[in-house]
């Protein structure tokens, strides 16, 4: 999908820089990372490199982020200070991460044809995982959901994406699909819409 977007923009004369997340391209100790370590810092480096290219207009650089990258776009924009705008595709999590994780896991469990006892066990495991994230009762070397440990989920809990977005003075576009079960129109997009409702169109 992102390659198609990049090629589509390129055919219209828009330069695009895509890169692999650090967690995909490098060996990373996920038990000790924050959202800045694995998302924000690398996005800022990518923006700097793109802006420095001699065929790129440095004052017309936009950021496009999907999911956690979309949710953190306002933070990236604030730290960069020069972005011309940002596109946030299915940005999330926007609700408390434990609530989002539980909803996602329950949805996946419901899609499976499980015996009642197996279903109950799976739901209990999902609730236990969500509670660990909510309470931050995560061991020093423990990694949850393949994302990170205590520091990661703490940094997510401390970040308010909609409030950060409302503080930005650059154009923001929030795009959301209506069949997305991870970030939904009803529970997630509505929060972004309400936070940005006072912004000029």
Residue, then its C-alpha position, 0 to 999 in steps of 0.5 A: x500500500x505504501x509503495x503504491x502511494x509513493x509511486x502515485x505521488x511520484x507520478x505527480x512530481x512529488x518526491x517520496x522518502x520511505x524507510x523501514x522502521x528501526x525495529x524492522x531494520x535493526x536488532x533492537x532491545x525492545x524491552x527498553x525503548x520508548x516511542x521516541x526511540x522507535x518512531x519519532x527520532x527516525x522520522x525526524x532524521x528522515x525529514x532532515x535528509x529529505x529536506x537536504x536533498x537538492x531536488x526537494x523544496x525544503x519548505x514544502x516537506x510533508x509527513x505521512x504516518x500510518x497507525x502509531x506513525x500517524x498518531x505521533x505525527x503531531x509530536x514529530x511536527x512539533x519537534x521538527x518545527x518546519x513541516x508544511x503539513x502532516x497526513x495521518x492515516x488510521x492514526x492510533x492508538x488514540x484511546x488508552x492503549x490497554x483499552x485498544x489492545x483488549x478491543x483488538x484481541x476480542x475482535x480477533x478471538x470472535x473471528x475464530x471458531x473456538x469451543x466455548x472453553x477455549x474462547x473463555x481462556x483466550x479472552x482471559x489471556x487478553x484481559x490479563x495482557x491488557x491489565x499488564x499494559x494498563x498497570x504498567x506491571x511489566x518486567x524489566x526484560x518483558x516485551x508485550x505485543x512485539x512492541x516494547x516493554x514498560x518504558x514503551x507503554x509508559x511513553x504511549x500512556x503519557x502522549x495525548x495525540x489529539x491534544x498535540x494535534x490541536x496545538x499544531x498550526x500546520x495543515x493536518x489530514x486524518x484519513x480513516x477506513x470504515x472496515x479497520x478493526x484496529x483503529x475504528x471510525x466509532x471509537x478512534x476517528x471520532x476522538x480526532x474529529x472532536x479534537x480538531x473540530x475547531x480548526x479551520x478546514 
